[in-house]
Amino acid sequence: MVPKKDDWRPYGDYRRLNTPTVLDRFPISHVHDFTHILFNEKNFSTIDLVRAYHKIPVAAADVPKTAMITPFGLFELLFMSFGLCNVAQTFQLFMYEIVGYLDYFFCIYR
């Protein structure tokens, strides 16, 4: 368990799970790829994506692979978590499916 600002979170070491995982090649936007598009633009919008990673479900067949043992028992992650490979690419694909139809979109999430 790892202490956070307002609660405790289970933390697992997923190196053995990540090693045989086939890496997803969905491109992740880079700041240099779009800054020239923003010159002289006047309309901007933001989306608050706090804890958005933790709202995308893990496939039911893969939930047992996320199991971790803590002093409080066995936990299996039902939603994506940091530490798993391909999480950033999966999240970027999710965002592309939501706002990818826009001519130029870039999402900064925290």
Secondary structure by P-SEA (a helix, b strand, c coil): ccccccbbbbbbbcccccccccccccccccccccccccccccbbbbbbcccccccccccccccccccccccccbbbbccccccccaaaaaaaaaaaaacccccbbbbbcc
